[in-house]
Amino acid sequence: MNMRNILTASCLGLALATSALSPLSAQTLRVMEGSASAPLNVPMNRAVVVESDVSFAELSIANPGIADISTLSDKSIYVLGKTPGRTTLTLLGPDGKLISNVDVHVTPDIAEFKERLQQILPGENIEVRTANDGIVMSGTVSSTAKLDRALDLAQRYAPERVSNLMNVGGTQQVMLKVRFAEMQRSVSKNLSASLGISGGKNMGIVGATGTLANQSKDNIKDGFVALKDNTQGALGLGFTAGSLEFAVLLEALESKGVVRTLAEPNLTALSGQEAKFLAGGEYPIPVSDKDGVKIEYKPFGVELNFTPTVVDGDIINLVINAAVSSIDTSTGVTTAGFSYNAFKRRETSTTVEMRDGESFAIAGLLQDDFRDLNGQVPWLGDIPIIGALFRSAEYQRAQSELVIIVTPHLVSPTRGEALALPTDRVKLPSEKDLFLFGNVAGKQKGAAGDVARQDFSGSYGYVME
């Protein structure tokens, strides 16, 4: 026996020993002369033995890069899968005639993949098959997170050759309940004085610190300072001495205001899909371009965009964009004959993760504006006591507080007859009810009225689990 035969026998012995250690890969295909051979499926990095009923003198593989072959005897062939793909094994007899052509399919080793899949995701109903040179996964998983884990594991065995036919079970619709609460408080105080002296037709002095006095040449009339229209918080004192008129105007004004706004939009979307909501309107804005002037609309009001993702069980991931905007008539600009108002806008964009029914305060804003102004006539305003007649003091403070709270729920549709609309509670009145009794609406009767009188604990349209 020469050295080449010794090396061949050693390699075959090592391959047989390796195959013996892996009972899952032990497969045998029998080839009969004159009959069609079944396809030979070879897992990658595994071996299959092909046996022939007749002795062969020559064999060849079409693509050695896909599978490698070695002869064990004149009737046995050792086939080793190297790379996923398809090729052909040809057997020739001693007389040079064709014995058979065997289709060799080298596929990823899904036996080991199935074992690892059961270890990592026990209890999941996942089916694994091979197709061409890839892996096909089907079945139903309990969450999106487990779906991603299964696909990541499959990529280890068949990179870029994984077909996903799996479905995600459980509730996949999310209703987001958002509460916008805003409180605005404002306080304004003003204290000033105006002094007027008039003596004769061509002489007169009027103090300029007042804000409520009517600044005109006839400011003082019959010993009193003339006031502006709709004046509040003014006290005037005056007297006359012959042709001399003397008048004092004290201005003291305090104003307070509280504004409360609240919106509670509810919006439902499928897991992984974006939903949008707008409660408000659109403001027209003229825009000039090369074709002339066109109108563009800017939305304002309560805006909400969110994308929910059911991660695992009742854990929900939320990507949220929320905004509260309004038209600010106190600020604007005029150009080209058009007047534009400004917008007040409070906006937040965030990503949070919580369970079904839990709440997060995703945004909070506390704004405190303060202004203190003191104006006076030079030198005269510095005189003690009397100088108050030549001074004007103004104080303003505005506070605004905004909170946005979100609460997600896993929901499922309900039957339509179990839902009630606001219009179900009333019906149009008859002519007798309207003209004789003065009723502008009547109570609804029948099934719709019974449903409308029910007390729903959840949001209309969906049942929360």
For each residue, the residues with C-beta under 8 A, 3 or more apart:
1: 5 6
2: 5 6
3: 6 7
4: 7 8
5: 1 2 8 9
6: 1 2 3 9 10
7: 3 4 10 11
8: 4 5 11 12 70
9: 5 6 12 13
10: 6 7 13 14
11: 7 8 14 15 70
12: 8 9 15 16 70 72 78
13: 9 10 16 17
14: 10 11 17 18
15: 11 12 18 19 47 70 78 80
16: 12 13 19 20 72 78
17: 13 14 20 21
18: 14 15 21 22 47
19: 15 16 22 25 26 47 49
20: 16 17 23 26
21: 17 18
22: 18 19 25 26 46
23: 20 26
24: 46 111
25: 19 22 43 46 47 48 111
26: 19 20 22 23 49
27: 41 48 49
28: 48 49 50 51
29: 37 38 40 48 49 50 51 102
30: 50 51 52 53
31: 37 50 51 52 53 91 99 100 102
32: 35 37 53 100
33: 52 53 54 93 99 100
34:
35: 32 100
36:
37: 29 31 32 40 100 101 102 103
38: 29
39: 102 103 104 105
40: 29 37 48 50 79 89 102 103 104 105
41: 27 48 105 107
42: 46 47 48 67 79 80 81 104 105 106 107
43: 25 46 81 106 107 108 109 110 111
44: 81 82 83 84 106 107 108 109
45: 80 81 82 109
46: 22 24 25 42 43 80 81 109
47: 15 18 19 25 42 78 79 80 81
48: 25 27 28 29 40 41 42 79 81
49: 19 26 27 28 29 72 76 77 78 79
50: 28 29 30 31 40 76 77 78 79 89 102
51: 28 29 30 31 75 76 77
52: 30 31 33 55 56 75 76 77 91 99 100
53: 30 31 32 33 75
54: 33 75 93 99
55: 52 74 75 93 94
56: 52 59 74 75 91 92 93 94 99
57: 74 92 93 94 96
58: 91 92 96
59: 56 69 71 77 89 90 91 92
60: 89 90
61: 64 66 67 68 69 87 88 89 90 104
62: 87 88 89 90
63: 66 67 85 87
64: 61 67 68
65: 82 83 85
66: 61 63 81 82 83 84 85 86 87 104 106
67: 42 61 63 64 79 80 81 82 87 89 104 106
68: 61 64 79 80 82
69: 59 61 77 78 79 80 89
70: 8 11 12 15 77 78 80
71: 59 74 76 77 78
72: 12 16 49 76 77 78
73: 76
74: 55 56 57 71
75: 51 52 53 54 55 56
76: 49 50 51 52 71 72 73
77: 49 50 51 52 59 69 70 71 72 89 91
78: 12 15 16 47 49 50 69 70 71 72
79: 40 42 47 48 49 50 67 68 69 89 104
80: 15 42 45 46 47 67 68 69 70
81: 42 43 44 45 46 47 48 66 67 106 107
82: 44 45 65 66 67 68 106
83: 44 65 66 106
84: 44 66 106 107 108 133 134 158 161
85: 63 65 66 106 133
86: 66 103 104 105 106 132 133
87: 61 62 63 66 67 104 106
88: 61 62 101 102 103 104
89: 40 50 59 60 61 62 67 69 77 79 101 102 103 104
90: 59 60 61 62 98 100 101 102
91: 31 52 56 58 59 77 98 99 100 101 102
92: 56 57 58 59 96 97 98 99
93: 33 54 55 56 57 96 97 98 99
94: 55 56 57
95:
96: 57 58 92 93
97: 92 93
98: 90 91 92 93 101
99: 31 33 52 54 56 91 92 93
100: 31 32 33 35 37 52 90 91
101: 37 88 89 90 91 98
102: 29 31 37 39 40 50 88 89 90 91
103: 37 39 40 86 88 89
104: 39 40 42 61 66 67 79 86 87 88 89
105: 39 40 41 42 86
106: 42 43 44 66 67 81 82 83 84 85 86 87 133
107: 41 42 43 44 81 84 110 130 133
108: 43 44 84 113 130 133 134 135 157 158 161
109: 43 44 45 46 112 113 157
110: 43 107 113 114 128 129 130 135 157
111: 24 25 43 114 115
112: 109 115 116 157
113: 108 109 110 116 117 128 135 153 154 157
114: 110 111 117 118 128
115: 111 112 118 119
116: 112 113 119 120 153
117: 113 114 120 121 124 126 128 150 153
118: 114 115 121 122
119: 115 116 122
120: 116 117 149 153
121: 117 118 124 126 141 146 149 150
122: 118 119
123:
124: 117 121 139 141 142 146 150
125: 139 140 141
126: 117 121 137 138 139 141 150 166
127: 137 138 139
128: 110 113 114 117 135 136 137 154
129: 110 135 136 138
130: 107 108 110 134 135 136
131: 134 135 136 163
132: 86
133: 84 85 86 106 107 108 158 161
134: 84 108 130 131 158 161 162 163
135: 108 110 113 128 129 130 131 154 157 158 161 162 163
136: 128 129 130 131 163 165
137: 126 127 128 150 151 154 162 163 164 165 166
138: 126 127 129 165 166
139: 124 125 126 127 166 167
140: 125 166 167 168 169
141: 121 124 125 126 146 147 150 166 167 168 169
142: 124 146 168 169 170 312 313
143: 146 147 168 170 310 311 312 313
144: 147 148 168 271 272 309 310 311 312
145: 148 149 311 312
146: 121 124 141 142 143 149 150 312
147: 141 143 144 150 151 164 166 168
148: 144 145 151 152
149: 120 121 145 146 152 153
150: 117 121 124 126 137 141 146 147 153 154 166
151: 137 147 148 154 155 162 164
152: 148 149 155 156
153: 113 116 117 120 149 150 156 157
154: 113 128 135 137 150 151 157 158 162
155: 151 152 158 159 160 162
156: 152 153 159
157: 108 109 110 112 113 135 153 154
158: 84 108 133 134 135 154 155 161 162
159: 155 156
160: 155
161: 84 108 133 134 135 158
162: 134 135 137 151 154 155 158
163: 131 134 135 136 137
164: 137 147 151
165: 136 137 138
166: 126 137 138 139 140 141 147 150
167: 139 140 141
168: 140 141 142 143 144 147 172 271 310
169: 140 141 142
170: 142 143 310 313
171: 310 410 411 412 465
172: 168 270 271 310
173: 268 269 270 271 410 411 412 413 462
174: 268 269 270 271 308 310 316 318 408 409 410 411
175: 266 267 268 408 409 410 411 459 462 464
176: 266 267 268 269 275 304 306 308 318 320 406 407 408 409
177: 264 266 406 407 408 409 459
178: 263 264 265 266 267 304 322 404 405 406 407
179: 262 263 264 403 404 405 406 407
180: 261 262 263 264 265 302 322 324 402 403 404
181: 261 262 402 403 404 405
182: 260 261 262 324 346 400 401 402 403
183: 258 259 260 400 401
184: 257 258 259 260 261 398 399 400 401
185: 256 257 258 259 398 399 400
186: 255 256 257 258 396 397 398 399
187: 254 255 256 395 396 397 398
188: 253 254 255 256 394 395 396 397
189: 253 254 255 394 395 396
190: 211 233 251 252 253 254 392 393 394 395
191: 251 252 392 393 394
192: 209 210 211 250 251 391 392 393 394
193: 207 209 210 248 249 250 251 388 389 390 391 392
194: 206 207 208 209 210 212 213 225 248 249 251 389
195: 205 206 207 247 248 249 389 390
196: 204 205 206 207 213 219 220 225 238 245 246 247 248 249
197: 204 205 220 244 245 246 247
198: 203 204 205 219 220 244 245 247
199: 203 204 243 244 245
200: 203 243
201:
202:
203: 198 199 200
204: 196 197 198 199 217 219 220
205: 195 196 197 198
206: 194 195 196 213 215 219 220 225
207: 193 194 195 196 210 213 249 377 389 390
208: 194 215 377
209: 192 193 194 375 376 377 381 390 391 392
210: 192 193 194 207 213 225 249 251 392
211: 190 192 251 392
212: 194 227 228 231 233 234 249 251
213: 194 196 206 207 210 219 225 226 227 228 249
214: 219 225 226 227 228
215: 206 208 219
216: 219 226
217: 204
218: 221 226
219: 196 198 204 206 213 214 215 216 225 226
220: 196 197 198 204 206 223 224 225 226 238 245 247
221: 218 224 226
222: 238 240 245
223: 220 238 239 240 245 246 247
224: 220 221 236 238 247
225: 194 196 206 210 213 214 219 220 236 238 247 248 249
226: 213 214 216 218 219 220 221
227: 212 213 214 231 234 236 249
228: 212 213 214 231
229:
230:
231: 212 227 228 234
232: 253
233: 190 212 251 252 253 254
234: 212 227 231 249 250 251
235: 249 250 251 252
236: 224 225 227 247 248 249 250
237: 247 248 249 250
238: 196 220 222 223 224 225 245 246 247 248
239: 223 245 246
240: 222 223 244 245 246
241: 244 246
242:
243: 199 200
244: 197 198 199 240 241
245: 196 197 198 199 220 222 223 238 239 240
246: 196 197 223 238 239 240 241
247: 195 196 197 198 220 223 224 225 236 237 238
248: 193 194 195 196 225 236 237 238 389
249: 193 194 195 196 207 210 212 213 225 227 234 235 236 237
250: 192 193 234 235 236 237
251: 190 191 192 193 194 210 211 212 233 234 235 392
252: 190 191 233 235
253: 188 189 190 232 233
254: 187 188 189 190 233
255: 186 187 188 189
256: 185 186 187 188
257: 184 185 186
258: 183 184 185 186
259: 183 184 185
260: 182 183 184
261: 180 181 182 184 324
262: 179 180 181 182
263: 178 179 180 279 302 324
264: 177 178 179 180
265: 178 180 277 279 302 304
266: 175 176 177 178 459
267: 175 176 178 275 276 277 304 306
268: 173 174 175 176 275 411 461 462
269: 173 174 176 273 274 275 306 307 308
270: 172 173 174 273
271: 144 168 172 173 174 308 309 310
272: 144 307 308 309
273: 269 270 307
274: 269 305 306 307
275: 176 267 268 269 305 306 307
276: 267 303 304 305
277: 265 267 302 303 304 305
278: 299 301 302 303 304
279: 263 265 301 302
280: 299 300 301 302 303 325
281: 299 300 301
282: 297 298 299 300
283: 297 298 299 300 327 341 343
284: 295 296 297
285: 295 296 297 298 340
286: 293 294 295 296 336 338
287: 293 294 295 296
288: 292 293 336
289: 292 293 294
290:
291: 294
292: 288 289
293: 286 287 288 289
294: 286 287 289 291
295: 284 285 286 287
296: 284 285 286 287
297: 282 283 284 285
298: 282 283 285 343
299: 278 280 281 282 283 303 325
300: 280 281 282 283 325 326 327 343
301: 278 279 280 281 324 325 326
302: 180 263 265 277 278 279 280 323 324
303: 276 277 278 280 299 321 322 323 324 325
304: 176 178 265 267 276 277 278 320 321 322 323
305: 274 275 276 277 320 321 322
306: 176 267 269 274 275 318 319 320 321 322
307: 269 272 273 274 275 318 319
308: 174 176 269 271 272 316 317 318 408
309: 144 271 272 316 317 318 319
310: 143 144 168 170 171 172 174 271 315 316 317 410
311: 143 144 145 315 316 317 353
312: 142 143 144 145 146 315
313: 142 143 170
314: 355 356 410
315: 310 311 312 353 354 355
316: 174 308 309 310 311 353 354 355 356 408 410
317: 308 309 310 311 351 352 353
318: 174 176 306 307 308 309 351 352 353 354 406 408
319: 306 307 309 351
320: 176 304 305 306 348 349 350 351 352 362 406
321: 303 304 305 306 347 348 349
322: 178 180 303 304 305 306 347 348 349 362 363 404
323: 302 303 304 345 346 347 348
324: 180 182 261 263 301 302 303 345 346 347 402
325: 280 299 300 301 303 343 344 345 346 347
326: 300 301 343 344
327: 283 300 341 342 343 344
328: 331 332 341 342 343 344
329: 332 341
330:
331: 328 341 342
332: 328 329 339 340 341 342
333: 339 340 342
334: 337 338 339 340
335: 338 340
336: 286 288
337: 334
338: 286 334 335
339: 332 333 334
340: 285 332 333 334 335
341: 283 327 328 329 331 332
342: 327 328 331 332 333
343: 283 298 300 325 326 327 328
344: 325 326 327 328
345: 323 324 325
346: 182 323 324 325 363 365 402
347: 321 322 323 324 325
348: 320 321 322 323 362 363 404
349: 320 321 322
350: 320 362 363
351: 317 318 319 320
352: 317 318 320 360 362 406
353: 311 315 316 317 318
354: 315 316 318 358 359 360 408
355: 314 315 316 358
356: 314 316 408 409 410 465
357: 407 408 409 464
358: 354 355 407 408
359: 354 405 406 407
360: 352 354 405 406 407
361: 364 403 404 405
362: 320 322 348 350 352 404 405 406
363: 322 346 348 350 402 403 404
364: 361 401 402 403 404
365: 346 400 401 402 403
366: 399 400 401
367: 398 399 400 401
368: 397 398 399
369: 396 397 398 399
370: 396 397
371: 394 395 396 397
372: 394 395 396
373: 393 394 395
374: 391 392 393 394
375: 209 391 392 393 394
376: 209 380 381 382 387 390 391 392
377: 207 208 209 380 381 390 391
378: 381
379: 382 383
380: 376 377 383 387 390
381: 209 376 377 378 387 390 391
382: 376 379 387
383: 379 380 386 387 390
384: 387
385: 388
386: 383 389 390
387: 376 380 381 382 383 384 390 391
388: 193 385 391
389: 193 194 195 207 248 386
390: 193 195 207 209 376 377 380 381 383 386 387
391: 192 193 209 374 375 376 377 381 387 388
392: 190 191 192 193 209 210 211 251 374 375 376
393: 190 191 192 373 374 375
394: 188 189 190 191 192 371 372 373 374 375
395: 187 188 189 190 371 372 373
396: 186 187 188 189 369 370 371 372
397: 186 187 188 368 369 370 371
398: 184 185 186 187 367 368 369
399: 184 185 186 366 367 368 369
400: 182 183 184 185 365 366 367
401: 182 183 184 364 365 366 367
402: 180 181 182 324 346 363 364 365
403: 179 180 181 182 361 363 364 365
404: 178 179 180 181 322 348 361 362 363 364
405: 178 179 181 359 360 361 362
406: 176 177 178 179 318 320 352 359 360 362
407: 176 177 178 179 357 358 359 360
408: 174 175 176 177 308 316 318 354 356 357 358
409: 174 175 176 177 356 357 462 464 465
410: 171 173 174 175 310 314 316 356 464 465
411: 171 173 174 175 268 462 463 464 465
412: 171 173 462 463 465
413: 173 462 463
414: 418 419 461 462 463
415: 418 419
416: 419
417: 447 451
418: 414 415 451
419: 414 415 416 451 460 461
420: 424 425 448 451 452 454 456 460
421: 424 452 460
422: 425
423: 426
424: 420 421 444 448 449 451 452
425: 420 422 443 444 449 452 453
426: 423 441 442 443 444
427: 441 442 443 444 445
428: 441 442
429: 433 434 439 440 441 442
430: 433 434 442
431: 434 435
432: 435 436 437
433: 429 430 436 437 439 442
434: 429 430 431 437 438 439 440
435: 431 432 438
436: 432 433
437: 432 433 434
438: 434 435
439: 429 433 434 442
440: 429 434
441: 426 427 428 429
442: 426 427 428 429 430 433 439
443: 425 426 427 449
444: 424 425 426 427 448 449 452
445: 427 449
446: 449 450
447: 417 450 451
448: 420 424 444 451 452
449: 424 425 443 444 445 446 452 453
450: 446 447 453 454
451: 417 418 419 420 424 447 448 454
452: 420 421 424 425 444 448 449
453: 425 449 450
454: 420 450 451
455:
456: 420 459 460
457:
458: 462 463 464
459: 175 177 266 456 462 464
460: 419 420 421 456
461: 268 414 419
462: 173 175 268 409 411 412 413 414 458 459
463: 411 412 413 414 458
464: 175 357 409 410 411 458 459
465: 171 356 409 410 411 412
